[in-house]
C-alpha cells in the first residue's frame, strides 16, 4: 500500500520564503502548497487539508494572527485530521515562538 505524503501549507507574503520552503520540503518528499496572503491561505487550508501549516505572523491584509484565530474557530468542525500550525516572526525572541 502506498504511503500518503504529508501535506504542508506555507502562508507568507514574501515570495522568496514561499519558494524556498516549497523547494526544500518538496525535495524531502512532502506535498507543498503556498499562499501569498491570509485569505488565500485559509482557502487552501480548507481545500488542501494540510498536516502542517507554516504561517508568517506579519503580513499585509489578514495577518498570520488573524489566520490562526480563524483556523482555530473552524478546527472544531474538522473531523478528519488533527492539524499542527507553527508560527513565529523573525523579530520574535526564541521563547515567544510557538507551535500549536
N, C-alpha and C positions, 0 to 999 in steps of 0.2 A: 504494500500500500504506500503511495507517495506521501511524503511529509509535506504539510502545508507550510509555506513560507510565512514567517512572522511579518506583519504589516506595520510600517512606521509612517506617521504623518508628521511633516515638518511645516510649521507655520511661522514664517519670518518675512518681514518686508524687504530684507536685503537679499538680492538675487544671488550674490556670491555665497552666502550662507546656505541658501536652499540648494544651490548646485553642488556645493561641497558635500553637504550631508547626503544628497542623492547619490553622488559618485561613491562615497565611502561605504554607505550602507548597502547599496546595490552590489558593490564588488564583494561584499560579505554574504550575499545571498538573500538579503531582505527585499521585500516588495515595498517600494517607497513612493509616496505621493507628497506633493508640496503645495502650499498655498501662500500667496503673497500678502494676504490680509486676513483679519479675524473673521469677517463674514464668509469668505471663501473657505477658510479653514473649517468653520462649523458645517458648511455644506458637505465638504469632503469627509468630515468626521461621521456624518450620518450615512453617506453613501459607501465609504470605504471600510468602515468598521475596523479602525486600526488597533493593534495590540499596544502600541506605544505612540504617544504624541509629544513632540518637542515644540514648545511654544516660546516665542520671543515675547517678553512682557511689555516692552515699549515699542509700540507700532502706531503709526497714524491710523485714524479711524477707530475701529474696535480694537482696544488694547488686548494684550495677552491675558491680563487680569479679567477683563470682561469675557473673554473666550472661556476661561476657566470657570467663571461663575455660571455662564450659560450652559456649559457642558455638565456641570455638577447637577443643575436642575433637571437636565434631560437624562442623566445617567440612571435615575430611578426607574425610567421607562425601558431601559435596555435590559433584555432578558437573556441575550445570547453570549455576552462576553464580560469579563472584568477588564476595565481599562486602566492603564497606567499613564499618567500625564506628568512629565518632568518640566520644570520651569526654572528660570533664573535669568538674571541680566548681567551684562558684563560689568556693571558698576556695583553689583551686589557683593557683599562680603561672603566668603565661603559658607559660613554658618547660617546665612539668610537664604541660601538656595534650598530648594526642597524637591521632593518627589512625592506625589500623592499616591 
